[in-house]
Amino acid sequence: MSKTVIHTHEAPVAIGTYSQAVKVGNTVYLAGQIPLDPATMAMVTDSMDAQIRRVLDNLKAVAQAAGGSLNDIVKLNVFLVDLTHFALVNEIMAGYFAEPYPARAAIGVASLPRGAGIEMDAIMVLVD
């Protein structure tokens, strides 16, 4: 089975040795997104609300570049430096996802790349 690398200028370019996403069959593995503005590659630091929205917008752009949408995501991993923001993640996610929501893990971590407060990665399944 072949794999296809997904790339879009609507999401931040990879800052390491990885792809924004890789498609194998009808499954797309989306790399972790931190709150980088794709136009400037600057970290969004205004507020946690703004960071969460930027991460979701980045995931949305990659999902669309792969031919899907956030609603095609079946598994979402959320990494938070401060788990007190978990309720805010839930609140904002409700505006980005429709039921049935993806399976999800929320993990508290000591730190994230570039000092981000949040990172999310996902697995998406495209149905013909």
N, C-alpha and C positions, 0 to 999 in steps of 0.2 A: 504494500500500500504506500502510495507516495504522500509526501507532506508538502504543504504550501505555506510559505511565509507570508504573513499579512503585515502590511505597512500602510500607515496613513499620516499625512502631515497635520491632520486634525487632532492628533495626540502627540505627546512629547516623543522625541526620538529616543531610542534606547541609549542609556548612559553607561552601558557595559556590554558584555558579550552575550547578548540575548536578543530575541525578536519581540516585537510588540505582541504578536500572536503567531501560533502555528496551527494550521488546519490539517487534520488527518481524517480522511473519510468525511463524515458529517459532524465530527467533533472538533471544536476550536478551543485551544488552550490559550487564554489571555494572560500575558505577563502581568506582574504586579505594577500597579499605577500609584504613584505618589502625587501630591498636589503641585505638579509642575505645569505652568502655563505653556502650551505648545508653541505659542507665537514668540515668546521671549525666553523660554526655558528657565524662567525665574520661579522660585518657590512661592506659592500663594501662602501668605502668612497673616492675612487680615484677621481671620477668626477661624475657629474650628468649623463652624458652619460653612465658610468659604472653602476650607480645605476639603471637607467631605464632598461638597458639590463639584469641585474641580476634579477630584478622583473619579466620581461617577460620570462626569462629562467625558473624561479621558477614556474610561472603559466603554462608554456608549459609542464614542468615535471609532474605537478599535472594533467593537462588535459590528457596527454598521459597515466598516471596511471589509469585514469578513462575510458580509451578506446577511447579517442577523440584526438583532436588537437586544436590549437588556432583558427583555422578556423571554429570550431564548437561553438565558443563563440558567443552568441547572444546579451549579455549585458556586458559592461565593465565599471567599475567605477574607475576613476583615482583621487587620492587624492595627492595634491601637497602643500608643505609648501610655495613654491615660484612659483606663476603662470607665471612668466616670462619664465619658462622652458616648457611651453605648446607647443611651436613650436618645441622644441627638441623632446618632446614626440611624436608628430605627425610624425616627420621625422623618428624616430627609429621604431615606430609602422608599418610604411609602409614596413619595411624589415621583419616583423614578421607575418603580416596578409595579406591576399589576399581579394580582393573585392568579394562579398559585405562585407564591414567592419561591425563590430558589432555596435549596438546602444551604445552610450557612454555618460557618464557624467564626467566632469572635475570639481573638487571641491577644492577650496583653503581652507587650514586648518591651524590652529595655530601651531600644532605640531603633530608628529607621534611617534609610539613606537620606542624606542632605538635611537631617534634622526634622524630617516630616513627622507630623503627629498621627498620620494614618496612611495605610497602604491597603489596597485591595487587589486580589487576583481572582480569576474566574475560569470556569469551564462552561462552554456553550455548546449546545447540540442543535444543529440546523435540521429541520424536518422539511422534506420536499413537499 
